[in-house]
Amino acid sequence: MRVISGTARGTKLDSIESMDTRPTLDRVKESLFNIINSKIENSIVLDLFAGSGAIGIECISRGSKKVYFCEKSHNAANMIKKNLIKTKFENKSEIFEEDYKKCLEKLAKNKIILDIIYIDPPYKANLAEKAVEQIISLDLLNKNGIIIIETDEEKRDLEEMKKLQIEVYDLRKYGRVHLIFLNRKE
């Protein structure tokens, strides 16, 4: 796993080999960043269920102003710290080593408004809809902001999103991985 583009291009990132984390494949990452590239410069990003932090680190490498990482696994949070040190991005990031609900509440309490939110929960956990619902209710998403969900349960997640004040504006499929792109309903 490596940083694809930007100031840390080519840097090899460490990841945890376990059943709990599965890094986003480079081909999926490359496609994702081709789609959202115009929104990254000076953005405030949340990498929710961050794993090794590869998505957030890629955002910083490409010009994000600040990235918040949320990961409740202690081992994964330590891996994010190591990867941030390796890429020299510690000063453009903050790690929340806790449950996503507490992280979102802290961001709201600190009046953080996000431009890009990447949600990559454990596939079978069915947490994406709950996370999006909380993001909307806490008003964490910038009016022009986007949410991206990585899932292998596209139909289930799309059905869940219909209940929320959110709009699906793009869908992509890469093998069993689906990316769902959302923005606020006006």
Residue pairs with C-beta under 8 A, 6 or more apart in sequence:
1 12
1 13
1 14
1 15
1 23
1 26
1 52
1 54
2 10
2 11
2 12
2 13
2 26
3 9
3 10
3 11
3 13
3 54
3 57
3 58
3 61
3 87
4 26
4 29
4 30
4 33
4 58
5 33
5 58
5 61
5 62
6 58
6 60
6 61
6 62
6 63
7 61
8 57
8 60
8 61
8 87
8 88
8 89
9 61
11 61
11 86
11 87
13 52
13 53
13 54
13 57
13 83
13 86
13 87
14 52
14 79
14 82
14 83
14 86
15 21
15 23
15 51
15 52
15 54
15 79
16 51
16 52
16 73
16 75
16 76
16 79
18 75
20 73
20 76
20 122
21 51
21 52
21 73
21 76
22 51
22 123
23 51
23 52
23 54
24 32
24 54
24 55
24 120
24 150
24 177
25 174
25 177
27 174
28 150
28 174
28 177
28 179
29 54
29 55
29 58
31 172
31 174
31 179
32 55
32 148
32 172
32 179
33 40
33 58
33 62
35 170
35 172
35 179
35 181
36 116
36 146
36 148
37 62
39 115
39 116
39 146
40 59
40 62
40 63
40 64
40 116
41 62
41 63
41 64
42 63
42 64
42 65
43 59
43 63
43 64
43 65
43 115
43 116
44 64
44 65
44 66
44 67
44 68
44 112
44 113
44 114
44 115
44 116
44 142
45 56
45 59
45 64
45 66
45 67
45 68
45 114
45 115
45 116
45 117
45 118
46 67
46 68
46 70
46 107
46 114
46 116
46 117
46 118
46 140
47 53
47 55
47 56
47 59
47 67
47 68
47 69
47 70
47 118
47 120
48 70
48 100
48 103
48 117
48 118
48 119
48 120
48 121
48 131
49 70
49 71
49 100
49 119
49 120
49 121
49 122
49 127
50 56
50 69
50 70
50 71
50 76
50 80
50 95
50 120
51 71
51 76
51 79
51 120
52 76
52 79
52 80
52 83
53 69
53 71
53 79
53 80
53 83
53 84
54 83
55 118
55 120
56 64
56 67
56 68
56 69
56 80
56 93
56 118
57 67
57 83
57 84
57 87
57 89
59 67
59 116
60 67
60 87
60 89
60 92
60 93
61 87
61 89
64 92
64 116
65 92
66 92
66 93
66 94
67 89
67 92
67 93
67 94
68 93
68 94
68 95
68 96
68 103
68 107
68 112
68 114
69 77
69 80
69 93
69 94
69 95
69 96
70 95
70 96
70 98
70 100
70 103
70 104
71 77
71 80
71 95
71 96
71 97
72 97
72 98
72 99
72 100
74 97
77 95
77 97
80 95
81 90
81 95
84 90
84 93
84 95
96 102
96 103
96 106
100 121
100 127
100 131
100 134
101 134
104 131
104 134
104 135
104 138
104 140
105 138
107 114
107 138
107 140
108 138
108 139
108 140
112 140
113 139
113 140
113 141
113 142
113 145
114 135
114 140
114 141
114 142
114 145
115 142
115 144
115 145
115 146
116 145
116 146
116 147
116 148
117 135
117 140
117 141
117 145
117 146
117 147
117 148
118 147
118 148
118 150
119 128
119 131
119 132
119 147
119 148
119 149
119 150
120 149
120 150
121 127
121 128
121 131
123 151
123 152
123 153
124 153
126 153
126 156
128 149
128 151
128 157
128 160
129 157
129 160
129 161
129 163
129 164
132 147
132 149
132 161
132 164
132 166
132 182
133 163
133 164
135 141
135 147
136 164
136 165
136 166
136 184
141 147
141 184
143 184
144 183
145 183
145 184
146 181
146 182
146 183
147 166
147 181
147 182
147 183
148 179
148 180
148 181
148 182
149 157
149 179
149 180
149 182
150 177
150 178
150 179
151 157
151 177
151 178
151 180
152 176
152 177
152 178
153 178
154 171
154 173
154 178
154 180
157 178
157 180
158 168
158 171
158 180
161 168
161 180
161 182
165 184
165 185
166 182
166 183
166 184
166 185
167 182
167 183
167 184
167 185
168 180
168 181
168 182
169 181
169 182
169 183
170 179
170 180
170 181
171 178
171 179
171 180
171 181
172 178
172 179
172 181
173 179
